[in-house]
Every structure is written in structure tokens, then in C-alpha cells.
Amino acid sequence: MRLSFGAVREQLRQSIRFDDPTWRLALAIAIGVFISFTPFYGLQTLLAIGFAVIFRLNRAATVAGAWLNLPWFAPLVYAGALKIGTLVVPDPDGTRGAW
């Protein structure tokens, strides 16, 4: 089966459409963000596309949500979470830590 340029272009156009209601776009991004926090760094994009196809969500929005937590941003996210955690739950010894 050969794919024509027009068929590929139409598939891309359908993938990138943003004519969905706002709640569906928000759901697609939320599912993508949820997938981005899984430890499957190599498979997050494929998981996002799979969930988008299964639940008939916008693929571009789901993948964009999954890309919010890329590996090179992970140290910043974890450092921020650690900082916020030490502010919310202080050390029982009364020290504030190395920060």
C-alpha cells in the first residue's frame, strides 16, 4: 500500500486540528502531562499517541503535554519539588537543609 502525499498531508492536518471543544483539549493536555511523569522516558511519545488514539483525543495536544516533562527539565522539576517539600514539611531537627 502506497501513501500519497495528499493522504499524508490530510493525516497531519487531522492530527494538528484544534477545533475541539476547550474541555477536550484540556483533557488531552492533562493526559499528556500525566504520561510525562511516568518513568518510561523513551516511550512517552508513543504512549501519548496511543492514549490519544484510544480515547479519540487531539494527538498534538496530548504529545505536547507529554513533552512538558522532558529528561533535561527533570532535574529542575525535582529540585523545585524538593524545595517546596522542605518548605511544607520542615526537618524535625529544626535545620533547613543545604538550601
N, C-alpha and C positions, 0 to 999 in steps of 0.2 A: 504494500500500500504506500503510495507516494503522497506526501503532503504538498499541496500547492502553497505558494506564497500568500495567496488570499486566505486560505484556511488557517495558516499560522497567524496571520495578522488579525483575523477575526477572533481566534482564541486569546490572543494578547489583549485585544480590545475588551473582551468579556471579562478577563482577569482583572483589569485595571479600572473597571467601571466603579463609579462612586454614586450611582443613582439609587442606592439602597436607602431605606429609612435610617435616620441617625442612630436609633437603638440597635439596628443590626450591625452598623459599622462599629459602634462601641463594643458590642458583643464580640465581634471579630478581633478587635484590638485586644480586648480583655483576655480572650482565649490565647492569643499570641503571646501576651505578657506572661500568662500562666505557664505556657510551654517554655518560655525563655528561662524560667527558674528551675527547669529540670536539669539534671546533670548530664544530659545527652548532648554535649556541645556539637558534635558532628552531625547529629540527626535533627536538630531543632527546626531547620527549614523544612525538611521532609515531613516532620510531624505536623508542623503548622499547615502545610499544604494538604496533608491527609485529613486533618480535622476540618479544614475549610471545605473540602470536597464532601466529607461525610455529612456535615451539618449545613451544607449549602450556604456558606458564608463567603464574604468577599475575600478572595485569596490574597490580594495585595495588602489589604489591611491586616490580615492575620499574620502574614510574613513580616510586615513592618513591626507589629507588636512583638513578634518573636525575636527580631533583631535588636530590640531595645536593650537587651542584656547580653551583649557580645562579650567574648572572653577578655578582650583588652579593657572593658569597662568593669569587669567583675571585681578587681581589687578596689576600685573606688566605691562600688556599691557595698562591698563587705566592710570596708573601713568606715563608711558612713553609718552602716547598721551597727557596727561595734561602738562607735561614738555615741549614737543615740541610745543604744542599750545601756552604756555606762552612765548616761545622764538619767535614764529612767530607773534603773536598778543599781544604786551605788554599791561600792565594795563594802562588805561588812566590817572590814578593818578600819574603815574611815579614810583610806587613801584613794586618790582619784586615778591612780594608774600612771602610765608613762605619758599620757597626753597632757 
